Amino acid sequence: MDRTTITLHSAYQIGEVDPRVFGGFLEHIGRAVYEGVYDPRSAHADEAGFRTDVLNAMRRLRMTAMRYPGGNFASGYHWMDGIGPREARPTVRELAWQSLESNAFGTDEYIALCRKMSWTPMITVNLGTGTPEEARNWLEYCNAPAGSKYADMRVANGNPDPYAVKLWCLGNEMDGPWQLGHVPASDYAIRAQQAAKMMKDLDRNVELVLCGSCTTGLPSYMAWDQEVLDYVGDLADYISLHRYVGNRTDDTADYLAVTASIDRQIEEMDAACRFIQAKHRSKKRAYLCFDEWNVWYKSSAMDGEGKHAPHLIEEIYNLEDALVVAGFLNSFIRHADVVKIANIAQIVNVIAPLMTRGDELLIQPTFYPFEMMAQRGAGVALQTIVDGPRYEGATNGDVPVIDASAILNGDILHIFVANRSLSESAEVLVAPADRTIVGVGAAELLAGPGAKVANSFDQPDLVVSRPFTGARLVDEGALMTLPPLSFVALSLQLKA
């Protein structure tokens, strides 16, 4: 394969990388909460019932904003069921996943977990079966000082200080016919505007996320977004995007080319935001919150059959899935000027990088690109010109064999590079146009013996990140060779 050259210049900046793009999502679905982050019966449980083995692994991912409690679950969830003494909380039949919800884990436990993990709380209110006023009341419970009805409930529950939750999502996937309380865009826009007005009147510091189109395949795509943005106007700080992808046709080359489609979705949604800003002649525009994204196509079990913590959509991930996760993150970095929040869905057991089995814990291949990139996530995203071999994905179109992004943090240049070739190694030259590379720092490689190789509880280390020593300095920059189907995260020292 011919060499690929990645050219960049420190003055050609896309924007500061918002740390919240390395966020997660914790929903009451399957075993994500119970037997996931919260399991008082586990040998790993701490005094609050949180699983320390899961949390220790999660710390490696340096996650930031943690979305809660759903997802589809949010559209049937009434937050007051999950506060107060546990023995007084009702067990309810929730309809999103047809499961029993004990409400043993609720708002106060979620905030305690966020504080333990240094996560930014991000709460999705119920605008499906709930009301705008119920959303306002939840905000009061979380953020108001003592002295009013719902704030005093928080105090009575042992939490005198306000939680200062800044990020609030105004419902979930309300354009989806499967959603509890699904309505046309015009009806949702009224609900969202009413909730937003009351919430910002209560706490003017909150940032609000509108429901955007929940997938690119629905007739509502883009039309929904323009209508709700137009109606809610400057009360909206962000609009949400969701995307789940998979290799349903067993075409690895096309699957890895899905980054072209992800880029396009971001750019189309950004265009809608800019259009509404221009139409309103406003100084403010909504930014993008990619608050559900992941690989999901193998497991379709979504009916909990009236059980508590059933096994639902527990996807087993392989190397090609991990490369697509890297591709999502590369796309977010390439669009750092508009993508300000992103949440991988989910964090444990349910389409997640971590899985539990009893007291055992498994790290899946998708864990590693997130870890490799999150630890290098601070800085300014640079434009990257990738000049090298290309190929045509059957449905996703023309892409370079090398998928790349870059972050500049002072005199450190972080490069993220995936080789999408199924069979050929790739020689890649990183060539800064205005800076001199003087050293090769820490680097890791994610690779494996084949696209379909996955980790298991019996063989947990088939696809893991390992130190990468294949980069060296040359006159033009830094040169490295990537094996087929691999991903490298590399830090380079620049001359001051």
N, C-alpha and C positions, 0 to 999 in steps of 0.2 A: 504494500500500500504506500502511496506517495505521502510525503511528510505533510502534516497540518501545522500551520503557523497561526498562533493567537497573538494578534497585535492589539496593544492598548496604550493609552496615554493618560497620565494622571489628571489632566485638565478636562478630559471628556468623561464627566461624572454623570451618572444617572440619578443618584440621590442617596441619602443616608439610608442604610438598611435598618428598618425598624425592628428592634429585638422581638417584637410581638409576632413576627412571621414564623418564629420557632415556637408556636403555641400548640396546645393539645386540646382534647375534647373528652370529657367524662360524662357519659350519658347513663341514665338508668335503663340499660338494655342488657339482657343476658347476664353475664358474669363480670361486667365491667366494674361495677361498684362492689357488689357482694361477691366474695371470692376473688376479687381483683384488688382494688386499693384498700378495701375495708373487709376484714375477716377476723372478728374477735376470737374465733375458735382455732385459728392457725397458730402453729408453734412460733411463727414469725411476728405475731401481733404485738404491738406495743400497748401501753396502758390505755390508749384511746381506741384500740381495735384496728389501727392501720397496719398493713403488712409492710414490715421494714425491708424485706427482701425486694419487694416490688418498688418501694420508694427509693431504695439505694440505687437500683438500676435506673430509675427515672431521673435521678440527679445527674447521671452521666449525660442525659439528653439536654440538660439546661433549658427545659421548657419554660415559657414565659406565661402568656395569657392562657388560662384554662377555662374553656367554655363548659357550662353546666346549666340545667340538668338534662338538656336535650337540644336538638334532635326532635324527632317525632314525639317522643315522650313528653316534651314541654307543652304540647298543645292539649294535653289532658291533665296536666299536673297543677294541683292547687297547693301553693307553697305552705299554707298554714297546716296542712296535714303532716308536714315534716319538721315541726318545731315543738318545743315543750318536752315534758318527761316522755321517755321512750315508751313506757308502759301505757301511756294514754294516747299514743299516736295510732291512727287507724290503719289496718291492713286493707288495701283497696285492690280491685281488679282494674289494672290499667289496660287501655284498649290499643295503644300504639303497637305493643309487642305481645299482647294477649297474655300478660304475666301478672303474678301477684306481687304487689309492692308493699313491703312492710313499713316503709318510711322510717326505718331505723337510722338511715343516713339522710340528712336534710341540710338546710341552709347553714346552721351553726357548725355542723361537722364539716361541710364543704369549706367554709371559711377557715376553720382550724387547719384543715389539710393544706389549703393555699398558703397559709402563714408558715406552716411547717416546711413547705417545699419552696417558699419564696415565689409562688405563682401569682400572677395578676388575676384577680377574680373577674369572671366574664359570665354574666347571668342572662339566660334567655327567658323572657316572660311568656306567659300563656296568653296569646291573642287568638287561640283557636276556640276553646270552650270557656276561656276566661274573659275578663273584661279589662278595659283600660284602667279602671279604678283599682282592680286587683293588682295590676302591675305597679301602680303608684303606691299602693299600700306596702308592697314588697320592698320597694325602694325606701320607704320610710322606715320599715323594720331594719333595713341594713345600714342606712346612712344618717338618719336623723338623730340628734342628741336626745337624751332623756327629757321627758316632759310632754310627750304626745302618745296617743293610743298605741300605735304599733312599735314605736321606739321603746316604750315602756315594756312591751312584751319581750323585746330582746334583752332588756335589762333584767327582767324577771327570770329569764332563761340563763342568767349568769354571765352576760356580756355587756357591761356598762358602757364601753366605748364603741362609737360607731365603726362600722366596717369599712366605710369609704370605698364602696364598690363603684368604680368609674365606668366600666364597660357594660352596656345593657343591649341585648338583642331584642328587637320588637317582633317576637314570634319566630316561627320556623317553617320554611318551605310552604308558605300559605298559598302559593300558586299550584301546589301539587294536589291532584284529586284524591290522593290517598290520605291527606292530612286531615286530622280532626278539626272541624271548623273551617275547612277550605271554603274560600269565597272568591268572587271575581276581584280583579285588581282595584276597582273603584271602591268596593266595600272594605277591603283590607286597608287601603290608603286612609279611609276615614278612621278606622280603629287605630292605626299607627299614629296618625296625626293627633288624635285625642290623647293617647298614651304619652306621646312625646311632649305635648304641651304640659300635661300635668306633671310629668317627671322632671322636666326642666324647670318648671315653676317651683318644685320642691327642692331640687338640687341642681343649680345651674352649671355645676362642674361635670355632670355626667356626659358620656359620649354614647350616642345611640346608633345602632346598626339596623337599617331597614332590611326586610326580606327582599332579596332579589330573586331572579329566575333560578330555580333549584337545579336545573340541568339544561344543557344546550339543545336537547331533543324535543322539548315540549313546544306546542304552538305559542305559548305565552312568552317564549324567550325574547328578550329585548323589549317587546311591547309592554309587558308587565313592568319592567324596570323604569321605562320612561314615564309611565302613568303614575306610579307611586312616588318617584322622585319629584315629579312635577307638582303633585298635590301636597306632599309633606314639606317640600322646599328646604329652607335653611335649618329646620329642626333636625334634619338628618346629617349625621357626621360621616357615616359609611353606608355602603350597600353590600349585601352579602353575595358571594358566589359559592356554589357547591359543584364538586366534580368527583365522580368515581370512575375509574378506568380499569380495563382488564384485557386479557389476551383470549378472547372468546373464540377466535378463529384459529388459534395456535399458529399465528404468524408473528414470530418474535421480532423480526425486522420492523414490521409495521407497528407493533406494540411499542417498541422503543422510540418510534418516531412520533408518539402521541404528544411530545413536547410542543410540536408545531400547533396542535389543536389547543393546548393549554395556553400558549402565547396568544393565540387568536381570541380565545374567550376573554382573557384579561383585557386585551386591546379593544374589543367590542364593548365590553362593559364600561371601560374608561371613556369611550366615545359617548356613550349614553350620559354619563355624568357630566362631561364637558358640554354636551348639547343643552342639558337642562340648566346648567350654570349660565350659559350664554343666553338662553331663552329668558331667564329671570333677570339677566343683567346683574348677577350677584357677584360679590367679592368672594363668596364661599362656594366650594364645590365638595361633593361627597367623594371620599376615597373608597378603596376596595378592601373588603374584609372577606378573605377566602376561608370562611370558618368551617367548612367541611371539605376535606380532600383526602383521597387515598386510593389504593388499589383494592378492588372488591369485585370478584366475579366467580369465585369457585363455590362458596358456601351461600346457600339461599334459605337456610332455616331461620325464619322470622316469626314463627308462631310459638309462643311460650306455653301454650296448652294449659294455662292457668297455674303454672308452677312458679315457685320463687327461685330467682337466679337460674333460669334454664340455660342450656348451651345453645346460644344463637350466634349465627354468622361468625364462627371461629375459623377464620381464614388461615391456611398454612401458606407462608410466603417463601418464594425461592429467589434465586439470584436475579432473574430478569425483573421480578417485581421490585427488588431493591434498587435496580438501576432506574426504574420509572420513578420511584420515590426521590432519587437524586435529581431526576429531570424536573419534577415539580418544584423542588427547592431552587434549582438553577433558574427556572422561569420566574419565581418570585424575586430572586435577586436581580435578574435582568429587568424587572419592572418595579424596582424599589421606589421609584417616584410616585407610584400609585397604589401598590399593594402594601398596606400598612399592618395588617393582621392576617394570620393564617393559622388554622388549627387542624392538625392531622387527626383524623377520626378513625379509631379511638386510641386509647393509650394502653389498655391491657385487656386481653382475652377476646374482645370483640373487634374484628378486623384491626389487629393491634400489633405493635412491635414486640410485645411481651405476652407470654401465656403462662398461666399457672395450672398445675395438676396436683391437687392436694397441697402439700407444702413445698413442692418443686417449682422451679421457675425456669422458663425457656426464653432465650433471647433469639428473636427471628432475624433473618437477613435485613429486613427493612429498618431495623434499629440502627444499623451502622452508618449509612449515609447521613441520617439525621444527626447522629452523634458527631461525625466527622465535620459536618458543616456548622452545627450550632456552636462548637467550641472555637470557630473562626468567624463568627457571624457579625462581629462589631466592625463598623467602618462604613465606607462609601462604596457603593457599587459602581464599577467602571464599565463603560461600553467595551465589548470584546468583538473584534473582527476575526472571524474564524475562516481561514482560507485553506481549503483542503478538499479531499474527496467527499462526494455527496452521494445520496441514493434516494430513491423514490419509494416511500411507504405506500402500500396498496390503498389505504383509505386516508392516511394522515398527511400525504404529500411529501414534497422534497425537503430533505434535511441534511445537514452535514453529518458525516460519520461521527465526528467529535462534537459532543454537547458540552458547553462550557459557560462558566460565569466567573466573575472576579470581584474581590473586595479589597480596597486599599485602606489600611489602618496605620497612619503615620508612615513609617519606613518599612512596614511589613505588607507584602502583597500576597493575598490568599487566592489560590487558583483552584477551581473545582472542575474536573474534566472526566467525562465518561466516554469510553470507546464502545460504540454501538455495533461494531463489526462482530459477526458471529464466529469468524474464523481467522481473522488476520490481526496481528499486532499493529499498533499505531505509534508512529514516531511523531511526537508533538513538541514544537518549539514555542516557548513563551517569550515574546519579544516586546518589552516595554519600549515605546518610542522615545521617551524623554527621561528615563531613569536607568540607572545601571544596577543590575543584580550583582550583589557581592557575596551572597551566601545562600545555601539551601538549608532551610530549617526543618521542622517536624513535618512528616508526611506519612499518610496511610494509604493503603491499597485495599480495595474490596474486590475480590475475584473468587472464582470457584471452578470446579471441574466441568460445569455445564450450566446452561440457562435454567434448567428445571431443578437444580439441586437445592434442597431445603434442609434446614436444621430440624432436629427432632430431640425429644427427651433422651433417647438412646445415643444419638450422634449430634450433640449440640454445637459442634465447632466446624462443620463442613463449610459454612459461608460466614466468615468473620473478617473484620478489618485487621490488617497486619502492617507493621512498619514497612514503608516503601523507601528503597534506596536506589531506585532507578533514575533519579534526576541528577544532572550534572551541569556545571556552568560551561558555556561556550561563548565565543565572541559576540554572538547575536543575542544571547539571553540564557535561558535555561532549557535544556533538552531532556526529554524523558521518553521512555517507551512503555506503552500500556499494553498488557495482554488483551486478547479478545474478551468482550463482555466484562468490562472492568470499570472501576471508578476510583479516581485518585483525588485526595485533598492534600494540597501542598502549600506550605508557607515559605515565601522567599524574602530574604533580607535585601533591601534596597540601599544604595549609597545615600547617605544623608545629604 
